[in-house]
Amino acid sequence: MAPDDLDGLYRDAILDHCRNPRNRALVERPDVSANAVNPFCGDEVRLQAALDSDGRISRIGLQAVGCAINQASGSMLTEAVLGRTIKEARAASDAFQAMMQGRDTAAVEGPLTALAGVKKAPVRVKCALLAWSALDDGIEDEERRRKDTSGLIPD
């Protein structure tokens, strides 16, 4: 496959997720929730996730407003972490952030690789990371709540 064909495929994946965002519905009574705003461009994200009895993300909702990169990244995030544990979701977030910072791309798989080219436009990296920042904030809040109620640090 020629490089131009590959670029087109990646652009198609981003546009598809922007035009047809996955898991957009609001999750009622979430275990994990967070909001994030990029004040420089006005992008916004609202994220909610429910955990099952095994601590896996059983439902996730993300509502994004802003540019195509922000919306696509958020949609891809929901697919990437659905069914994963909090620990696995955090690892996915760490891997995605490393890719966006140009440190490591090997750990990121599937549609998320379509966003690798965003790092060539540093001003857009924050757009791609906004939903992931919300996920990290929501996980940290949930872990604090668990620690406060049980006195133990969660896995």
N, C-alpha and C positions, 0 to 999 in steps of 0.2 A: 504494500500500500504506500503510495506516494505521500510525502509530508503534507502537501496541500489537502489530500483526501482525509488524512488523519485530523488536521485542523478543522476541516468541515464537519467531521464526525463529532468532535468535541463541542464545537459551536452548536450543533444540532442537539446534543444532550443537554446543554445549558438552556437553550431556548425551550426545549420540551419541558424541563422542570419549571421554568419560569411561567410558561403558558398553561401548564397542567400541574400545578403544585400538588404534591402528595401530602396526605395527612394534615390537611388544613383545618379540619373541624376542631373546635374548642373541646378540650377534655374536662369534663366536670369532675370535681373533687380530686385534683391531681396530687400526687405525692411530691412531685418535682415541678416547680414553676419558676419562671424568671422572665424579665423584660430586659431588652437592651436597645440602646439608641446610639446611632453614630451622629453626633452633633454637627459634623462637618458637611454631611450630605443629606441628612434627614432620614436615612434608612432606620426602620424600626422592626423589632422582632418581639413576639410574645410566644413563649414556649410553655407547654404543659405536658407532663408525662405521668402515667399511672403505673405502679409497680404491682406485679402479681405476688403471690405468697412465697415464691422462690427468689424474689428480688429482681426479677427481669422486667424490662420495660414492656408492658403488655399493650399499652395505648399511648400514642403520642400525638400531640397537635402543635402546629406551628403556624402562626399568622405573621406574614412578613409584608412590609410595605417599603417600597423603594426600588432600587435598580434591579436589573435582571440578575446580576451576580449575587446580590443579597438573597433574592427570592429563590434562585436555583440552588444555592448553597444550603439554604434552610430546608428545602424540599429533599435534597439529597441526604442531609443529616438525618431526617426522620426515617428514611429507609435504611440508613446505615446502622442506626442504633436500636431500631425496633426489634424486640426479642433478646436483646443483650442485657447483661447485668450492669449495674452502675459502674463497676470496675472496668468492664469491657467497653462501656460507653466512654468512660474517661480515657482509656487507652486509644480509642478511635479518635477522640478529640485531640489528644496529644500528637498522634500520628499526622492528622490533617494539619494541625498548626505547624508542625515541623516541615511538612511539604510546602506550605505557604511561605515559610521563612527561608526556603531553599536549603534546609539542612538535610532532609531525608525524604525520598519519595517512595522507597521500597515498601513501606508498611501500609500504604494507601492503595486500595483496590477498587475495582468497579467504576461506577459513574463518577465518583469523587475525583478520579484522575483527570476528568475533563476540566477541572478547575485549576490544574497545575499551571497553565499558561497565565493565570491571573497574576502570579508573582512577578511577571515581566512588567506589570503596571502597578508599581508600589502603592499608588493612591487608591487602587481598587482592592488591595489585600484586606483592608479593614472591612470592606463590604462582604467579602467571602468569609471572614472570621466572625462576623457579628452573631449569627445563630449559635456558633460553637461557643462563643463567650457566654451567651445566655445559658446554654446547657451546662457549662462549667459552674456558673454562678448558682444555678438551680440545684445542682448536685451538692455543692458546698453547703448551701442552706439546708438541704435535707439531711446531710451528714451531721451538721450542727444540731438540728432538731433531735435526731436520734440519740446523739451523745447526751444532750441535755435531759432527755426523758429517761434514758437507761443508765447513764453514767459510764457507758462503755463506748469505745470507738468502733464504728461499723467497719465491715470489710471493705 
